[in-house]
Amino acid sequence: MRICVFSHVFPRFKEDTEAAFMHGFCEGLQRVGNEVFLLTAYDEKFNRPSSLQSYHIENYKYIWPKKFHVLGYSRSLQNDMKLKSNTYFLAPLLYFFSFIALLRLVKREKIEVISAHWILPNGFVAAWVSLLTGVPLQINLCGSDVFVAGKYPIFKYMALFAAKVAKKVIGGGSIHWAEDLIKLGADPKKCSASLYGVDTQVFKPSDKGVAELKKQLSLNSKQLVVMGLGRLVEKKGFVYLIRTMKSIIKKHKNVVYVLIGDGDQRKELEALAKAQKMTENLRMPGYAPRDKAPIYYNLADIFVATSTRDHSGNLDDQPLSLLEAMSCGKPVVATGLAGIKTMVTDGVNGLVFADKNVAQLTKNIDQLVASSVLRQKFAKTNRKLCLDKFSIEGIGRYYTKVFQEIINKPQ
């Protein structure tokens, strides 16, 4: 099957952490026998030689000079909650030129199905191409797109138009996103949810590079690492993780928290740790290069995903970091959101706590710190789950079936 995957965000180089799940999505489709053509926005940092993937990549430009290509890549929203001012000027250009690029690619490569990720902008653009060419459209929701549609009336109507044209709309990891779109007026019969998947060949248990990383972070062999990883924005919920530090470390002197990532909330998190007099027990080294991410996961003894819905309503459900940590064979503690519950069952492969409940989160971390037996049980179960159920090949087969079904539907 000839598939066009359409996005405005994609990992631009080997070490890039932006939208890493998009690479896994394309790679998984290609590995199960499809011909995949990725179309994504140009960025000055884009440098992906063909050796990094098995599928085709094409970029589109939407403004001159090149330095003004600044949409996407976590730059369109302030703290993932509010559109930045330059978005209003640049967005119409992105919509127009991405439409031209997608139309040309679909015709030139005889594409059989379009898979657009983020209903805005890509689902809206792809809907027009689908109408003009007759090529069926499937849309994946990624969270911030539905959030924006709910905040701005014009984007709401654009999103609903795209949902109406699409044959299938899938919450990329969370039924919450599909439910939010349905509340705006989308057809519930078209909406469902599925994971993006993890590359189990890359994210696997390994000691390679861990000793060097420990040395770099001034950690010794007796210390137990509680880790969080992601952009430092409100919807990631890292405030709640930091608030557990004083109680945990008072009881367990050998525990060190390692928080990987950067973002608008960094200073707030550092100040919170300082207020608890916990700065010596916290490491915040910034972003982990994408090609080094497996080493960071394998450094962890416990991985914590504190995903939440921020005060503006934006939601972080089914973070890829959680799935990658599980694939590396790590015990996990995670928020009991709908998307996360598709990955973590309380007491089976991890411990689940109620959203923003610091007391329960503290209790769960304490339980895992105190029991190496429980950590080992969850670690083994998580690796097997990822191999059996959450691999990119398994997700690739799922989407291939979806595409086959929508191709066979009457136009």
CORFEN-V981965 format. One record per helix or strand of 3 or more residues. SS is the DSSP state (H for helix, E for strand). FROM is the first residue (numbers start at 0). TO is the last residue. If there is no record, write none. Layout:
SS|FROM|TO + SS|FROM|TO
//
This chain:
E|1|5 + H|19|30 + E|34|40 + H|49|51 + E|55|59 + H|65|67 + H|84|107 + E|112|116 + H|118|132 + E|135|140 + H|143|150 + H|152|164 + E|167|171 + H|174|183 + H|187|189 + E|190|193 + H|209|215 + E|223|228 + H|233|235 + H|237|241 + H|244|250 + E|254|259 + H|265|274 + H|278|280 + E|281|285 + H|289|298 + E|301|304 + H|319|326 + E|330|334 + H|337|340 + E|349|352 + H|357|369 + H|371|387 + H|391|406
//
